[in-house]
């Protein structure tokens, strides 16, 4: 299905810029979570996810270029700023990182990855009508987002146990 060019162009520009701003937020969140979890059981999965989220953001920027969609710098700044403001949320500690911080960050990453998965699926839906969109690239991005969600599910379960439950053992550094 093809939309009228003017509607498609305007709506697609807004949609993609919203997702680019979200990817800015998500990448900053992933970097922060990784930094706070160096040296514990969460580091490896957060390292993988941070690298992949950065790659996904670059893929989105390439899609912008192929579609000749202008980037909205104000939206990007808002995405960056929103992540910084998000650090101010209470986490049960006066200063520093807590197991609750980790849990909330993983939930934020999960929400962002779900939104990204929806983006790739939406673009895949319109790809047959636009030769600038690469079906195989979008299929690969969909698969990677699904894999990211799968990895986050078990990571989230462990983080929830540490933050909210009464774990019998913990290899995660307390307070980190």
VOPAGU-2260 file (C-alpha; in pm, 1 decimal, decimal comma):
REM VOPAGU-2260
SITE   aa  ch    i         X         Y         Z
SITE  UNK   A    0       0,0       0,0       0,0
SITE  UNK   A    1     133,2     343,8     -91,0
SITE  UNK   A    2      21,3     661,0      75,7
SITE  UNK   A    3     -10,1     986,1    -115,7
SITE  UNK   A    4     338,0    1132,1    -147,2
SITE  UNK   A    5     281,6    1445,2      63,3
SITE  UNK   A    6     117,7    1255,8     351,2
SITE  UNK   A    7     372,2     978,1     333,4
SITE  UNK   A    8     663,8    1218,6     330,9
SITE  UNK   A    9     541,4    1438,4     618,2
SITE  UNK   A   10     419,5    1150,6     833,1
SITE  UNK   A   11     726,5     938,8     765,5
SITE  UNK   A   12     957,1    1228,9     855,5
SITE  UNK   A   13     783,7    1278,5    1190,6
SITE  UNK   A   14     772,5     904,3    1259,3
SITE  UNK   A   15    1137,0     843,7    1179,4
SITE  UNK   A   16    1254,0    1147,4    1375,1
SITE  UNK   A   17    1057,1    1032,5    1678,5
SITE  UNK   A   18    1231,5     696,0    1654,7
SITE  UNK   A   19    1572,3     856,2    1604,3
SITE  UNK   A   20    1516,0    1061,6    1920,9
SITE  UNK   A   21    1411,5     742,8    2098,3
SITE  UNK   A   22    1725,2     569,0    1977,0
SITE  UNK   A   23    1933,6     854,0    2119,9
SITE  UNK   A   24    1762,1     802,9    2455,9
SITE  UNK   A   25    1802,1     424,3    2432,1
SITE  UNK   A   26    2170,3     433,2    2344,1
SITE  UNK   A   27    2247,5     673,7    2629,4
SITE  UNK   A   28    2046,8     453,8    2867,3
SITE  UNK   A   29    2231,9     141,3    2752,2
SITE  UNK   A   30    2568,1     312,6    2799,2
SITE  UNK   A   31    2472,2     426,6    3147,6
SITE  UNK   A   32    2347,5      80,2    3246,5
SITE  UNK   A   33    2665,9     -79,0    3113,3
SITE  UNK   A   34    2886,6     167,4    3298,5
SITE  UNK   A   35    2702,3     105,5    3625,4
SITE  UNK   A   36    2721,7    -272,7    3587,3
SITE  UNK   A   37    3088,6    -319,6    3497,0
SITE  UNK   A   38    3232,8    -617,8    3677,7
SITE  UNK   A   39    2907,8    -794,6    3762,1
SITE  UNK   A   40    2687,3   -1061,6    3607,4
SITE  UNK   A   41    2498,3    -806,5    3395,7
SITE  UNK   A   42    2801,4    -663,6    3217,8
SITE  UNK   A   43    2823,9    -910,9    2928,0
SITE  UNK   A   44    2462,8    -882,4    2813,9
SITE  UNK   A   45    2464,9    -504,4    2856,2
SITE  UNK   A   46    2787,6    -481,7    2655,3
SITE  UNK   A   47    2628,4    -680,3    2369,7
SITE  UNK   A   48    2308,8    -478,6    2380,7
SITE  UNK   A   49    2491,2    -145,4    2387,9
SITE  UNK   A   50    2694,9    -237,7    2080,5
SITE  UNK   A   51    2385,6    -361,8    1896,2
SITE  UNK   A   52    2174,0     -60,5    1992,0
SITE  UNK   A   53    2448,3     162,4    1852,4
SITE  UNK   A   54    2454,8     -43,0    1531,6
SITE  UNK   A   55    2076,0     -20,7    1505,2
SITE  UNK   A   56    2090,7     356,2    1544,5
SITE  UNK   A   57    2344,7     377,2    1261,1
SITE  UNK   A   58    2117,4     157,1    1047,4
SITE  UNK   A   59    1831,6     398,6    1113,7
SITE  UNK   A   60    2053,0     691,5    1012,2
SITE  UNK   A   61    2133,6     510,0     684,7
SITE  UNK   A   62    1760,1     467,9     626,1
SITE  UNK   A   63    1720,0     843,1     681,4
SITE  UNK   A   64    1984,4     902,6     415,5
SITE  UNK   A   65    1832,5     660,0     163,2
SITE  UNK   A   66    1487,9     812,7     211,8
SITE  UNK   A   67    1629,0    1168,6     210,5
SITE  UNK   A   68    1450,9    1240,7     538,6
SITE  UNK   A   69    1581,1    1547,3     724,2
SITE  UNK   A   70    1691,8    1498,8    1083,8
SITE  UNK   A   71    1518,3    1709,9    1347,4
SITE  UNK   A   72    1804,3    1821,8    1573,5
SITE  UNK   A   73    1563,4    1957,1    1834,6
SITE  UNK   A   74    1405,3    1612,6    1876,4
SITE  UNK   A   75    1748,2    1452,0    1905,3
SITE  UNK   A   76    1842,2    1698,0    2177,2
SITE  UNK   A   77    1519,2    1623,3    2362,9
SITE  UNK   A   78    1596,5    1248,8    2348,4
SITE  UNK   A   79    1944,6    1305,9    2488,5
SITE  UNK   A   80    1817,9    1544,1    2757,4
SITE  UNK   A   81    1532,2    1312,2    2859,2
SITE  UNK   A   82    1779,1    1034,7    2937,4
SITE  UNK   A   83    1981,4    1270,9    3156,1
SITE  UNK   A   84    1669,7    1385,4    3345,0
SITE  UNK   A   85    1570,8    1019,2    3389,5
SITE  UNK   A   86    1876,0     975,2    3609,2
SITE  UNK   A   87    1710,8    1190,4    3875,0
SITE  UNK   A   88    1442,8     933,2    3959,3
SITE  UNK   A   89    1440,9     801,2    4316,0
SITE  UNK   A   90    1595,1     455,6    4350,2
SITE  UNK   A   91    1582,9     396,3    4722,7
SITE  UNK   A   92    1930,2     540,3    4776,4
SITE  UNK   A   93    2031,3     896,8    4845,8
SITE  UNK   A   94    2335,6     874,2    4621,8
SITE  UNK   A   95    2441,8     609,8    4376,2
SITE  UNK   A   96    2316,4     312,8    4189,2
SITE  UNK   A   97    2090,4      46,6    4335,5
SITE  UNK   A   98    1942,3    -284,6    4222,5
SITE  UNK   A   99    1619,2     -90,9    4161,6
SITE  UNK   A  100    1808,4     144,9    3928,4
SITE  UNK   A  101    1921,1    -156,6    3726,3
SITE  UNK   A  102    1570,8    -301,8    3709,9
SITE  UNK   A  103    1419,6      25,6    3589,6
SITE  UNK   A  104    1694,3      72,3    3331,6
SITE  UNK   A  105    1638,4    -277,3    3193,3
SITE  UNK   A  106    1266,4    -204,0    3169,3
SITE  UNK   A  107    1343,3     120,2    2986,4
SITE  UNK   A  108    1568,0     -67,8    2744,7
SITE  UNK   A  109    1300,2    -330,2    2691,2
SITE  UNK   A  110    1041,0     -64,5    2607,5
SITE  UNK   A  111    1280,3     102,6    2366,7
SITE  UNK   A  112    1362,9    -223,4    2193,2
SITE  UNK   A  113     992,0    -304,4    2159,2
SITE  UNK   A  114     938,0      36,4    1997,6
SITE  UNK   A  115    1234,2     -24,6    1766,8
SITE  UNK   A  116    1093,8    -364,6    1671,1
SITE  UNK   A  117     764,4    -196,6    1583,2
SITE  UNK   A  118     956,3      58,0    1372,9
SITE  UNK   A  119    1135,7    -213,0    1174,2
SITE  UNK   A  120     806,2    -399,0    1124,5
SITE  UNK   A  121     628,2     -82,1    1008,5
SITE  UNK   A  122     905,6      -8,4     758,4
SITE  UNK   A  123     898,6    -371,3     644,3
SITE  UNK   A  124     525,2    -331,8     580,6
SITE  UNK   A  125     577,1     -36,8     345,0
SITE  UNK   A  126     903,9    -163,8     192,3
SITE  UNK   A  127     742,9    -338,9    -105,7
SITE  UNK   A  128     613,1       0,6    -221,7
SITE  UNK   A  129     944,5     181,2    -183,3
SITE  UNK   A  130    1260,2      52,2    -354,3
SITE  UNK   A  131    1477,9     259,6    -119,9
SITE  UNK   A  132    1389,3      23,6     166,2
SITE  UNK   A  133    1575,9    -307,4     175,1
SITE  UNK   A  134    1354,3    -601,1     276,1
SITE  UNK   A  135    1646,4    -823,1     376,6
SITE  UNK   A  136    1799,9    -547,3     590,0
SITE  UNK   A  137    1467,6    -491,5     765,9
SITE  UNK   A  138    1421,2    -865,7     820,0
SITE  UNK   A  139    1767,7    -880,2     977,9
SITE  UNK   A  140    1688,7    -581,2    1201,3
SITE  UNK   A  141    1359,6    -740,2    1307,6
SITE  UNK   A  142    1544,4   -1060,2    1399,0
SITE  UNK   A  143    1806,7    -871,7    1596,1
SITE  UNK   A  144    1543,9    -676,3    1793,3
SITE  UNK   A  145    1362,0   -1000,8    1874,6
SITE  UNK   A  146    1691,8   -1149,4    1994,3
SITE  UNK   A  147    1757,9    -843,0    2209,2
SITE  UNK   A  148    1417,4    -879,0    2375,4
SITE  UNK   A  149    1478,9   -1246,6    2439,8
SITE  UNK   A  150    1812,3   -1174,1    2609,7
SITE  UNK   A  151    1659,1    -895,5    2816,3
SITE  UNK   A  152    1383,2   -1122,5    2947,3
SITE  UNK   A  153    1615,0   -1347,0    3149,5
SITE  UNK   A  154    1833,3   -1052,3    3248,1
SITE  UNK   A  155    1525,6    -867,7    3372,9
SITE  UNK   A  156    1414,2   -1170,0    3575,4
SITE  UNK   A  157    1748,1   -1181,2    3756,5
SITE  UNK   A  158    1745,6    -803,7    3812,9
SITE  UNK   A  159    1390,2    -823,3    3951,7
SITE  UNK   A  160    1496,6   -1097,4    4190,6
SITE  UNK   A  161    1785,6    -884,0    4317,2
SITE  UNK   A  162    1582,2    -563,9    4343,4
SITE  UNK   A  163    1250,8    -692,8    4472,1
SITE  UNK   A  164    1295,4   -1050,0    4588,3
SITE  UNK   A  165    1502,9   -1230,4    4842,6
SITE  UNK   A  166    1777,6   -1392,9    4637,2
SITE  UNK   A  167    1957,5   -1682,4    4801,0
SITE  UNK   A  168    2285,2   -1590,7    4635,6
SITE  UNK   A  169    2405,5   -1293,1    4443,0
SITE  UNK   A  170    2708,7   -1247,1    4223,6
SITE  UNK   A  171    2605,7    -892,5    4136,9
SITE  UNK   A  172    2787,0    -639,8    4347,3
SITE  UNK   A  173    2549,1    -497,7    4606,1
SITE  UNK   A  174    2475,2    -137,1    4536,2
SITE  UNK   A  175    2586,5    -166,5    4179,1
